[in-house]
Amino acid sequence: MKTMLPPAVRLGRQALLFPLCLVLFEFTTYIANDMIQPGMLSVIADFNAGIEWVPTSMTAYLAGGIFLQWLLGPLSDRRGRRPVMLAGVAFFIVTCLAILLVTNIEQFIVMRFLQGVGLCFIGAVGYATIQESFEESVCIKITALMANVALIAPLLGPLAGAAWIHVATWQSMFVLFAALAVISFVGLWKAMPETATLKGEALSASNLWRDYRTVFVNRQFVCGALAIGFASLPLLAWIAQSPVILISGESLSTLEYGLLQVPVFGALILGNLTLARVTGKLSVERPIKLGAWPMLSGLLIAALATVFSAHAYLWMTAGLSLYAYGIGLANAGLYRLTLFSSSVSKGAVSAAMGMTSMFVFTVGIELAKVAYAWGGNGLFSLFNLLSGLCWLMLMVIFLSKHHSKVTPEPNTVA
């Protein structure tokens, strides 16, 4: 049955301040990854490390994003979303400043892992609160528009990082990240609502086991969560590997490297804007199906081009741009449907989604690195195409199971 939504459904200034502050923190955690990637060449030079550490920095960051999700979702269900979220932002600030003290590449990677823990709080706590605070069509529109703000990070991050490293040290980037996180912390302190449904209940191992067992035996949820991971894997593999592909492999300048990120992430933003425009006019499932065409077509173009011409990096960029448009169109609706495919408390469900997708990202980025090492751009693009085909297969299963069901409303108990 339906229950009353919290006051945040009223789209006043106070209600909108919360998603704005949350997306500022999301932007900060993203740019802490995207902006440092071109700077990684300076990092490994400072520490006399090999080039293989460049994508490993991103792998460690994403691995941190898995580390505590299993605990944070259920914890925020029972202890409150606000205190858990604020603790996460504060932890991120501390780790950004602590990286200034590292003296070798191993310590740097450990600190990147700890910084990545900040990612856990966005999905498991922050976005769970968003989903509980707004009704479906409004929530999808807000999520799509928030994604555009967050996507400024991967759009501008590589270019900004490449320019930054010419005028300042890589260490100074982390001071910037800490400063942005402080602003987010203040805003969340003022505006974040409390939507936890199980607040006051005991958190025990048996409760955790019960919740996660219920979530992971739900085949529809598992297909949706894996699909979210495979949908974004080619994009994240590109972010992680593109400094090696373009700067080391194709001998491009850092500026040229940064400029080639613009069409990819510009297309992703355009896809999100398209989704925001059609939300409310089409069913939630329709943009997912429409997004499949550019996603698979783009990955196929990139694969065919680089298999026949190993240095066709412009065609690879064009194909990934088309693919990115499809992600922007499909992902917000997929996230919503997956979250409400289970009746378990949304903190636990959101955490399970985050752990699943982050596991796919972490393993997939390392496999993409191996694919590039073994077969260059061609095998790298074929790996991305395989990820897209896995997404398609999972989506067919997910939507076939969803078709006969009605999506539950927020805070509905089965």
N, C-alpha and C positions, 0 to 999 in steps of 0.2 A: 504494500500500500504506500501511498505518497505521504511524505511528511513535510512540514514546513521548512523552508530553507532559511538559513541565517540571514541577518539584516544586510549582509554584503551584496545580496542580489540587487539592491537598489543602487543604480549606477550613478551615485553622487561622487563628489570629489574625494571624500574619505574612502569610499569603496574602491575607486580607481587608483588611489595612491598606493594601495597594497600591490596590485599587479605591476605597477610601474617600478616600485622598489625591488620587487622580486626579479623582474627582468633586468634591472641594473646589476643585481648580483649574478644572474645567469650570464649576462654580457661580460662581466668581469672574469668569471671562471672560464668562459670561452676564449676571451682575448688573452688570458694567461696561458692558453695553449697555442692559439693561432699566431700571436705576435712573437712568441719566443722561438717558433720553429725556424724562421730564417736566421734568428740569432744563435741557433744551435751550432752553426758552423764556427762562430766565435767562441762558444762555450767549450767545444771539443778542442779548439786550438789553445785556449787558456789552460786546459787540464791535460794537454798532450794525449788526447784519446782518439780512437779510430772513428771513421765516418759511420760505422754501424750503430753508434750511440744516438744518431740523429732521430730515427723513428722510435728508438727505445724510450726516449723522453716522453713521447706521446703515449706509448704503451703503458708506461708506469703511471702516468696521469690518469688514464682510463681505468687501470687496475685499481687505483685508489677510489675511483667512482663506484666500484663494486663492493669494496671492503666492508662498509658498515650499513649498506642499504637494508640487509636482512633484519637489522636491529632497529634502525631509525623509524621505519614505517610503523611497526607495532608500538614502539616506544612513544611516538607522537600521538598515536590513537589513545593511549592511556595516561600520558603525562601532559599532553597538550601540544599542539602544533607550534605555538609561539615560542615557548622556551627552548624547544629542540632546534627550531630554525635559527633563532638568534645565537645559540651556542655554536651552530655550524658556521655561521658567518664570522663569528669571533675567531674560531679555530683557523679558518682560511686566512684571516688577517695575520695571525701569529706565524703561520707557516710561510707566508710570502716574505715576511721580514727575516725569518730564520734562515732562509736560503742564502742570505748575504754572508753567512758565516761558513759556508762549505769550502772545502779545500781540495777536493778531487771529484772526478766524474761519478764515482759510486755514491758519495754523499749527496751530490746533486740529484741523482736519480731517486734516492730515498726521499728527499725533500719534495720532488715532483710527485711521488706517490702520495705523500701526506697532503700536499695541496689538492690532489685529485679527490681526496675524501670530501672536499667541499661540494663536489658534484652530487654526492649522495643526497644531500639535503634538498636540492632543487626538485628532483622528481618525487622522492619518497615523502617529503613534507610540504614543500612549497606548492608544487603543481597539484598535489592531492587537495590542498586547501582551495585552490582555484576551482577545481572540478566540483567541490562540495558547495562553493559559494555562489555559483551562477547556473542558471538553467541551460539546457543543452545547446540550443542554437546560439545564445549569447556567449556561452563558454567557448564554443568552437571558434566564433569570430574573434573573441578576445585572445584566445590561444594563438590563432593565426597572426594577428596583428602584433602580439608580443614576440612571436617568432621572428618577425621582420626586424624588430629592434635588436634582438639577440643576434641575428644573422649579420648585423653590421660588423660584428667581431670577426667572423671568418672572411667577410668581404674586404674589410679594411685592415684586418690584423696582419696578414702577410706583408702587405705594402707598407703599413706603418712600422712593422718590425724591421723590415729591410731598410727603411729610411732612418729609424731610430738608432740602429746599430752603427750607422755612419757618423752620428753626432754624439752618442752617449754610450755608456757601457751596458752590457746585458743586465747587470745587477740592478741598474736604475729602473728597468722595466718592472721589477717586482715591487719597488716602492710605489710606482703608479698603481699597480693592481691592488695593493693594500689600501691606498687612499680611496679608490673607487669603492672597495668593499666597506670601508668605514661609513661612507655616505649611505650605502644601501642599509647598513645596520641601523643607522639612525631612523631612516624612513620606515623600515619594518617594525622597529620598536614603537613607532607612533601609530602605524596604520594596519598592521596585520591582524585579521580577525581570528578568533578561536573557533574551530569547527570540529574538534575531536569528538567523536561519538561515544567513545568508551572511557572518557576521562574519569580517573578515580579507580578503575578496575586494576587488579593486580597483574603485573607482567611476569609471567613464569615460563619456564621451558615448555611445559605442557601446552600452554596457550599458544606459544609460538609454533610448536609442532602442529597443533590442530589447525591453525590458520593457514600455514604454508602448505600443509598436506591438502587441505581443501582447495587451495588455489592451484597447485601444480597437478592435481588429478583432473582438473578441468581442461580437456583437450582443446576446447575453443580458445581459452585463455593462453595456453602454451603456444598454439599456432599464431595468435595475434602478437604475443610478446616476441617470439622469434622473428616474425615478419618485420616488426619495428626495427630489430637489430639488423637484419639482412638488407632492409631498405636503405639504411644510412651507411652501411659498411663501405661501399665504394667511395662515398664522399669523404669519410674519415680516413680511408686508406690513401686517398689522394692528398689530403692535408698532411698526413704523416710522411708520405714518400715523395711528394712533389719537390721539396728542396733538393733531394738527391737526383730525381729525374731531370729537372730543369736546369739547376745550377751546376751540379757535378756532371750529369750525363750529357746535357745539351749545351753546356758552356754559356748559359744565359747569365746576364747580370742579375743582381738581387732586385733591381727595379723592374726588369722584364719579367722576372718570376712573380713579383707582386701584381703586376698588371694582368697576368694570365689567370689570376684568381678572380678577377672582377666579373668576367662573363659567367663563371660557374656559380658564384654566390649571388650575383645579380639575378640570374635565372631562378634561383631558389627563392629569393624575395618576391619575384614576380609571380611564382607559383602560389606563395602564401597570400599575396594580394588578390589573386584570382579566386582562391578559396574563400577569403573573407567576403568577396563580392557575391559569390553564388550561394553562400550559406543562408539557409532559410528558404531558398528557391528550389533547391534540390534535396533529395534524401541524403542522409549522412554517407550511405554506401556509394552514391553516384560519383562524387569526386575521387574516391579511391579507385574505382574502375577506370575513370577517365585518365587518372594519373599513370596507370599502368602502361599506356601507349608510349608517352614520351620517355618514361623510365627505361623500358626495355629497348626501345628504338635507339636511344642515346648510347646505352652500353654496347649495343650491337655495332653501331657506327665506330665507336672507339676501338672495339676489339678488331673489327675487320681492317680498319686503317692501320693499326700498329702491327698486326700480324703480317701484312703485306709490305709495310714500310716501317722499319724499326724506329725511325726518327720522326714519325708523323705526329709530333706532339701537339700541333695545332688542331689536327682532326680529333685527337684524343680530348683536347680541351673543349672542342665544339660538341662532341658526343656527351661528355660529362655535364655540359651546360644544359643540354636537352633533358638528360636524366634528372638533373637537379630541379628543373621546372616540375617534373612529375612528382618528385618527393614533396615539394611545397604544396602541391595540390592534394596529395593523398594522406600525409602523415597525421595531421591534427584529428581528422575523423577516425583514423585507425586507432590512435591513442585513446580517444573517447570510448569507442566501442569495446576495445580490449579492457579498459579499466572497469567498465560496468558489465563485463561478461561474467564476473564473479560477484556473489553477494557478500563476500567477506569484507570487513572494514577496509576503507579505501587506502589507509596508510600502508597496510600489509600488501594489498594488491599492487599499489604503486611501487612499493619497494621490490616486489617480485618482478614486476615489469622492468624496473631499472637494472636489477641484477642480471636478468636474462639478456637484455640488450647490451649491457656493458660487457658481459662475458663474450658475446658474439663479436663486439668491437675489439676487445683485447686480443683474443685468439686470432681474429681475422686480420688485424693489422700486421701481426707478426707473420702470418701466412702470406700476406701480400708482399711483405718485405722479402721473404724467401722466393716468392714467384718472380719478383723483379731481379733478384740476384741470379736466379737460374736462367731466366728467359727474357730479361729486359722488358721494354714497354709492351711487347706483344703478350707475354704470359701474364703480366700484371693486369692488362685489360681483359684478358680471358677470365682471370680470377674474378674481376668485378662483374663480368657478365654472368658467371656462375652464381654469384651472390644475388643478382637480379632474378635469375631463374628460380632460386630457392625462395625468394620473396613471393614470386608469382604462385608457386605451388602452395605455399603456406596460406596465401590470401584466398585461393580457391577453396581450400578446406575451411578456413575461418568464416568466409561469407556464406558458404553452404550451411554451416551450423547456425549462423546468425539469422539466416533468412526466415526461418520459421518462428523466431523469437521476437519479443518486443523488448527493446532496450530499456532496462530499469531506470527509474528516476534516481537522482542523487539521494543518498541516505535511505534508500529502500532496503528493507530487510526481507530476505526471502522467507 
